[in-house]
Structure formats: C-alpha cells, structure tokens
Amino acid sequence: MKLYALFVVRNNVKPAKTVIDAKDLSGFGFFQRSSVGEFMTFMAQTIAEKTQPGQRQSIEESSYVGHVYARSEGVAGVVVTDKEYPTRVAFGLLNKILDEFTSKYPNPALWASPEQIQYPELQQYLVTYQDPKQGDTIMKVQRELDETKIILHKTIESVLERGEKMESLVERSDVLSSQSKMFYKTAKKQNSCCVIC
C-alpha cells in the first residue's frame, strides 16, 4: 500500500489550480520523479475540476487511484494512492485535511495566492498515513484486536504444550460439580464415536 500525494485544489476556477500539495516520489527513479509528479498534479487538478461540490469519487488511472472530495466552499482534496490503499482511510484523510484547511484559511481569496498558505500538516499526513493502520483509528483498533487474538491463541497453545489436557483439568476441578464432570465425559464419548475418517 502506498500513498503518493496529497492535494488541496481550487476547483471553483477553470482550470482548477493546486493550492498546496505534498508528494512522496521516492519510490520512483530519479529521472522519473518530475514526470510522475507532473502527471499526479495534472490528475489531481483534472478530477477535482470534474467533481461536483459535495461529491466523493475514486478514479483509477493506470496503477494509480485518485480519491477526491469536493467541498461547497470551492475547494477539493485529492489523495493519490496505489490500488491496494484502503478507500475508507483515503476519504477519512480527505475529510480531516479539508476541515483543517478551511478552518485555518476560511477566506477563499487567500487560496489564489498559494505562497501565503502555510500548511505543514499536509507533509506530516503524507508520512503518517503511509501506513494506513497508523493514521486511521479504526484500522489501528482492528490491528490491536488481531494482536490480542494471536496472544490468546499462543496462551492456549502454551497450556497444551505443558502437557495439560482438558480431561485432567476437568477431573481435578473443585469448581465443577460431579454432574458437570459426568456431562463432559458423556459428551466427549458421544463426539468421539462420530469421527469421520
């Protein structure tokens, strides 16, 4: 999964203009970087211009996907990723970027002068969201749950490795009544007779 570029684009003008961007082109050859960067800028401006206010869409071109979200204020956010990057994370990032940008620069007149825009968070997001699990809280929680599940499985396996069997644990248990112990033994016998080879 790769996040290549983030853009904030004025899409209420024709042609659309990039206000600010951040790119990670380190995965490309040195002589390819400027061409790839120009292509991504062109792609971002084009899809931002063609996206109606309030609309979200993902456009696939070659091995890249441009996720765009156009706001009613006349600005759009574009995230350029590879095909494996999670769409939900991309649109969550776009929401965050556009909310911050429009609250920091609410006057659209400033957007016409990109040299006046200072938004270092865009570069930070480009780095943080390279791993979608780090940037996205839902994916982060899912990863933690998966790790907990692995630990639980390892704990159960380690109990079995020490030679403890469920049968011996049931026999030695003071918590289980004799009726529960009998139920366990009967169920085990009935299940063992029905094994399909």
Backbone hydrogen bonds in HBPLUS format (Angstrom, degrees):
<---DONOR---> <-ACCEPTOR-->    atom                        ^
c    i                          cat <-CA-CA->   ^        H-A-AA   ^      H-
h    n   atom  resd res      DA  || num        DHA   H-A  angle D-A-AA Bond
n    s   type  num  typ     dist DA aas  dist angle  dist       angle   num
A0082-ASP N   A0002-LYS O   3.04 MM  80  5.53 142.0  2.19 153.1 154.1     1
A0004-TYR N   A0080-VAL O   2.81 MM  76  5.51 147.4  1.92 148.7 159.0     2
A0024-ASP N   A0004-TYR O   2.72 MM  20  5.15 158.0  1.77 160.0 162.0     3
A0005-ALA N   A0080-VAL O   3.27 MM  75  5.10 159.0  2.32 135.3 138.2     4
A0080-VAL N   A0005-ALA O   2.92 MM  75  5.10 167.6  1.93 145.0 148.6     5
A0006-LEU N   A0022-ALA O   2.82 MM  16  5.26 155.5  1.88 154.6 162.3     6
A0022-ALA N   A0006-LEU O   2.94 MM  16  5.26 146.9  2.05 148.7 153.4     7
A0007-PHE N   A0078-VAL O   2.82 MM  71  5.01 148.1  1.92 153.3 157.6     8
A0078-VAL N   A0007-PHE O   2.99 MM  71  5.01 157.9  2.04 136.1 139.7     9
A0008-VAL N   A0020-ILE O   2.91 MM  12  5.41 153.0  1.98 166.5 166.2    10
A0019-VAL N   A0008-VAL O   2.76 MM  11  5.55 161.9  1.79 151.5 157.2    11
A0020-ILE N   A0008-VAL O   3.33 MM  12  5.41 158.3  2.38 139.7 144.5    12
A0009-VAL N   A0076-ALA O   2.79 MM  67  5.18 170.9  1.80 158.1 161.4    13
A0076-ALA N   A0009-VAL O   2.77 MM  67  5.18 155.3  1.83 151.6 159.9    14
A0010-ARG N   A0017-LYS O   2.74 MM   7  5.23 158.3  1.78 169.4 164.4    15
A0017-LYS N   A0010-ARG O   3.11 MM   7  5.23 147.9  2.21 140.5 147.0    16
A0011-ASN N   A0074-GLY O   3.11 MM  63  5.59 142.7  2.26 121.2 130.9    17
A0028-PHE N   A0025-LEU O   3.07 MM   3  5.68 166.1  2.09 120.9 124.3    18
A0032-GLN N   A0029-GLY O   2.96 MM   3  5.19 143.2  2.10 108.0 119.4    19
A0033-ARG N   A0029-GLY O   3.19 MM   4  6.33 138.2  2.38 158.3 169.3    20
A0036-VAL N   A0032-GLN O   2.92 MM   4  6.07 167.9  1.93 165.4 169.5    21
A0037-GLY N   A0033-ARG O   2.84 MM   4  5.90 160.4  1.88 149.1 155.1    22
A0038-GLU N   A0034-SER O   2.94 MM   4  6.11 156.6  1.99 145.0 150.9    23
A0039-PHE N   A0035-SER O   2.95 MM   4  6.17 158.5  1.99 147.4 153.5    24
A0040-MET N   A0036-VAL O   2.93 MM   4  6.20 160.5  1.97 151.9 156.7    25
A0041-THR N   A0037-GLY O   3.01 MM   4  6.22 154.9  2.07 146.1 153.0    26
A0042-PHE N   A0038-GLU O   2.89 MM   4  6.11 163.2  1.92 151.9 156.6    27
A0043-MET N   A0039-PHE O   2.81 MM   4  6.03 160.9  1.85 151.7 157.4    28
A0044-ALA N   A0040-MET O   2.87 MM   4  6.02 164.0  1.90 147.4 151.6    29
A0045-GLN N   A0041-THR O   2.96 MM   4  6.15 167.3  1.97 154.2 157.3    30
A0046-THR N   A0042-PHE O   2.93 MM   4  6.02 160.0  1.97 149.7 155.8    31
A0047-ILE N   A0043-MET O   2.98 MM   4  6.16 174.0  1.98 158.2 159.3    32
A0048-ALA N   A0044-ALA O   2.98 MM   4  5.97 148.7  2.08 141.9 151.1    33
A0049-GLU N   A0045-GLN O   3.00 MM   4  6.05 153.6  2.07 141.9 148.7    34
A0050-LYS N   A0046-THR O   3.13 MM   4  6.35 146.1  2.25 143.0 151.9    35
A0051-THR N   A0048-ALA O   3.39 MM   3  5.29 158.5  2.44  98.6 104.8    36
A0055-GLN N   A0052-GLN O   3.01 MM   3  5.49 155.4  2.07 141.0 142.5    37
A0054-GLY N   A0070-ALA O   2.69 MM  16  5.48 153.1  1.76 131.3 138.0    38
A0070-ALA N   A0055-GLN O   3.12 MM  15  5.74 165.5  2.14 165.9 167.9    39
A0057-GLN N   A0068-VAL O   3.04 MM  11  5.54 156.2  2.10 149.9 155.7    40
A0068-VAL N   A0057-GLN O   2.86 MM  11  5.54 170.9  1.86 170.2 173.4    41
A0059-ILE N   A0066-GLY O   2.85 MM   7  5.12 162.6  1.88 141.3 146.1    42
A0066-GLY N   A0059-ILE O   2.76 MM   7  5.12 168.7  1.77 153.5 154.7    43
A0061-GLU N   A0064-TYR O   2.85 MM   3  5.32 168.3  1.87 151.1 155.1    44
A0064-TYR N   A0061-GLU O   2.90 MM   3  5.32 161.3  1.93 136.2 137.8    45
A0065-VAL N   A0081-THR O   2.86 MM  16  5.29 152.4  1.93 145.6 148.2    46
A0081-THR N   A0065-VAL O   2.91 MM  16  5.29 163.1  1.94 152.0 156.3    47
A0067-HIS N   A0079-VAL O   2.84 MM  12  5.16 168.6  1.85 157.6 157.5    48
A0079-VAL N   A0067-HIS O   2.88 MM  12  5.16 157.0  1.93 147.8 155.6    49
A0069-TYR N   A0077-GLY O   3.00 MM   8  5.40 153.0  2.07 152.0 158.4    50
A0077-GLY N   A0069-TYR O   2.93 MM   8  5.40 160.0  1.97 148.3 151.5    51
A0071-ARG N   A0075-VAL O   2.82 MM   4  5.58 166.9  1.84 159.0 163.5    52
A0074-GLY N   A0071-ARG O   3.43 MM   3  6.07 169.0  2.44 114.3 116.6    53
A0090-ALA N   A0086-PRO O   3.13 MM   4  6.47 158.4  2.18 149.3 155.6    54
A0091-PHE N   A0087-THR O   2.97 MM   4  6.28 164.0  2.00 159.8 162.4    55
A0092-GLY N   A0088-ARG O   2.97 MM   4  6.11 148.2  2.07 141.2 150.6    56
A0093-LEU N   A0089-VAL O   2.93 MM   4  6.14 153.7  2.00 148.9 155.4    57
A0094-LEU N   A0090-ALA O   2.98 MM   4  6.30 152.9  2.06 144.0 151.8    58
A0095-ASN N   A0091-PHE O   3.01 MM   4  6.23 159.7  2.05 146.4 150.6    59
A0096-LYS N   A0092-GLY O   3.13 MM   4  6.36 163.9  2.16 145.5 149.5    60
A0097-ILE N   A0093-LEU O   2.89 MM   4  6.12 168.6  1.90 158.2 160.8    61
A0098-LEU N   A0094-LEU O   2.94 MM   4  6.04 175.2  1.94 157.0 158.6    62
A0099-ASP N   A0095-ASN O   2.91 MM   4  5.99 158.9  1.96 151.0 157.3    63
A0100-GLU N   A0096-LYS O   3.04 MM   4  6.19 169.4  2.05 151.9 154.8    64
A0101-PHE N   A0097-ILE O   2.81 MM   4  5.95 166.8  1.83 154.9 159.5    65
A0102-THR N   A0098-LEU O   2.96 MM   4  5.90 169.8  1.97 145.9 149.2    66
A0103-SER N   A0099-ASP O   3.11 MM   4  6.17 142.7  2.26 139.7 149.4    67
A0104-LYS N   A0100-GLU O   2.89 MM   4  6.01 148.7  1.99 148.4 157.2    68
A0105-TYR N   A0101-PHE O   2.77 MM   4  5.85 153.7  1.84 151.2 158.9    69
A0110-LEU N   A0107-ASN O   3.04 MM   3  5.88 152.1  2.12 124.8 130.3    70
A0111-TRP N   A0108-PRO O   3.07 MM   3  5.22 134.7  2.29 100.3 112.4    71
A0112-ALA N   A0109-ALA O   3.39 MM   3  5.75 153.4  2.47 104.3 111.1    72
A0113-SER N   A0110-LEU O   2.97 MM   3  5.50 157.8  2.02 114.5 121.6    73
A0116-GLN N   A0113-SER O   2.94 MM   3  5.79 166.1  1.96 129.4 133.6    74
A0117-ILE N   A0114-PRO O   3.02 MM   3  5.20 157.0  2.08 107.9 115.3    75
A0122-LEU N   A0119-TYR O   3.25 MM   3  6.10 160.5  2.29 121.1 124.7    76
A0123-GLN N   A0120-PRO O   3.14 MM   3  5.62 125.5  2.45 110.5 121.3    77
A0124-GLN N   A0120-PRO O   3.33 MM   4  6.73 156.1  2.40 145.8 152.7    78
A0125-TYR N   A0121-GLU O   2.79 MM   4  6.07 156.3  1.85 154.9 160.7    79
A0126-LEU N   A0122-LEU O   3.06 MM   4  6.32 150.2  2.16 142.9 150.9    80
A0127-VAL N   A0123-GLN O   3.22 MM   4  6.53 148.5  2.33 142.9 149.9    81
A0128-THR N   A0124-GLN O   2.85 MM   4  6.09 175.0  1.85 159.6 160.8    82
A0129-TYR N   A0125-TYR O   2.86 MM   4  5.68 168.8  1.87 149.0 152.7    83
A0130-GLN N   A0127-VAL O   3.31 MM   3  5.57 165.0  2.33 108.7 112.2    84
A0134-GLN N   A0131-ASP O   2.88 MM   3  5.54 145.4  2.00 121.4 130.6    85
A0136-ASP N   A0132-PRO O   2.96 MM   4  5.79 151.8  2.04 144.5 151.6    86
A0140-LYS N   A0136-ASP O   2.99 MM   4  6.16 148.2  2.10 145.0 154.9    87
A0141-VAL N   A0137-THR O   2.92 MM   4  6.14 158.5  1.97 150.4 154.5    88
A0142-GLN N   A0138-ILE O   2.98 MM   4  6.23 159.0  2.03 147.3 153.4    89
A0143-ARG N   A0139-MET O   2.93 MM   4  6.14 155.4  1.99 145.6 151.7    90
A0144-GLU N   A0140-LYS O   3.02 MM   4  6.31 158.0  2.07 147.4 153.2    91
A0145-LEU N   A0141-VAL O   2.89 MM   4  6.18 154.1  1.96 150.6 158.0    92
A0146-ASP N   A0142-GLN O   2.91 MM   4  6.16 156.0  1.97 148.4 155.1    93
A0147-GLU N   A0143-ARG O   2.90 MM   4  6.20 154.0  1.97 148.9 156.0    94
A0148-THR N   A0144-GLU O   2.94 MM   4  6.18 154.3  2.01 145.6 152.6    95
A0149-LYS N   A0145-LEU O   2.92 MM   4  6.18 155.7  1.98 148.7 155.1    96
A0150-ILE N   A0146-ASP O   3.03 MM   4  6.31 151.3  2.11 144.3 151.8    97
A0151-ILE N   A0147-GLU O   2.99 MM   4  6.28 156.1  2.05 147.9 154.2    98
A0152-LEU N   A0148-THR O   2.91 MM   4  6.20 157.5  1.96 151.2 157.2    99
A0153-HIS N   A0149-LYS O   2.98 MM   4  6.23 158.7  2.03 147.8 153.3   100
A0154-LYS N   A0150-ILE O   2.92 MM   4  6.17 157.4  1.97 148.2 154.8   101
A0155-THR N   A0151-ILE O   2.89 MM   4  6.14 150.1  1.98 147.4 155.8   102
A0156-ILE N   A0152-LEU O   3.04 MM   4  6.33 162.7  2.07 152.9 156.1   103
A0157-GLU N   A0153-HIS O   2.93 MM   4  6.16 161.2  1.97 150.0 155.8   104
A0158-SER N   A0154-LYS O   2.84 MM   4  6.03 151.0  1.93 146.0 153.9   105
A0159-VAL N   A0155-THR O   3.09 MM   4  6.39 147.5  2.20 146.4 154.3   106
A0160-LEU N   A0156-ILE O   3.15 MM   4  6.46 160.3  2.19 149.2 154.0   107
A0161-GLU N   A0157-GLU O   2.86 MM   4  6.09 144.0  1.99 145.6 156.5   108
A0162-ARG N   A0158-SER O   3.30 MM   4  6.46 136.9  2.49 137.2 145.4   109
A0162-ARG N   A0159-VAL O   3.28 MM   3  5.47 136.3  2.48  98.9 109.7   110
A0163-GLY N   A0160-LEU O   3.15 MM   3  5.52 158.6  2.20 111.7 115.3   111
A0169-LEU N   A0165-LYS O   3.14 MM   4  6.45 154.9  2.21 151.6 159.2   112
A0170-VAL N   A0166-MET O   2.93 MM   4  6.16 154.2  2.00 150.9 157.4   113
A0171-GLU N   A0167-GLU O   3.02 MM   4  6.29 161.5  2.06 150.3 154.9   114
A0172-ARG N   A0168-SER O   3.10 MM   4  6.21 157.9  2.15 144.7 149.6   115
A0173-SER N   A0170-VAL O   3.32 MM   3  5.24 147.6  2.43  98.0 107.2   116
A0181-LYS N   A0177-SER O   2.99 MM   4  6.35 158.4  2.04 152.9 159.2   117
A0182-MET N   A0178-SER O   2.95 MM   4  6.12 153.2  2.02 141.8 149.0   118
A0183-PHE N   A0179-GLN O   2.92 MM   4  6.17 153.9  1.99 145.3 152.6   119
A0184-TYR N   A0180-SER O   2.98 MM   4  6.24 159.0  2.02 149.8 154.3   120
A0185-LYS N   A0181-LYS O   3.08 MM   4  6.37 162.8  2.11 148.5 152.5   121
A0186-THR N   A0182-MET O   2.92 MM   4  6.11 163.5  1.95 153.9 158.4   122
A0187-ALA N   A0183-PHE O   2.89 MM   4  6.02 164.6  1.91 153.2 157.7   123
A0188-LYS N   A0184-TYR O   2.94 MM   4  6.08 156.6  1.99 147.5 154.2   124
A0189-LYS N   A0185-LYS O   2.99 MM   4  6.24 155.9  2.05 146.5 152.6   125
A0190-GLN N   A0186-THR O   2.96 MM   4  6.19 162.2  1.99 152.3 157.1   126
A0191-ASN N   A0187-ALA O   2.94 MM   4  6.06 158.8  1.99 148.6 154.5   127
A0192-SER N   A0188-LYS O   2.94 MM   4  6.05 144.7  2.07 141.3 150.9   128
A0193-CYS N   A0189-LYS O   3.20 MM   4  6.42 138.9  2.38 142.7 151.5   129
A0194-CYS N   A0191-ASN O   3.37 MM   3  5.47 148.3  2.47  98.5 107.3   130
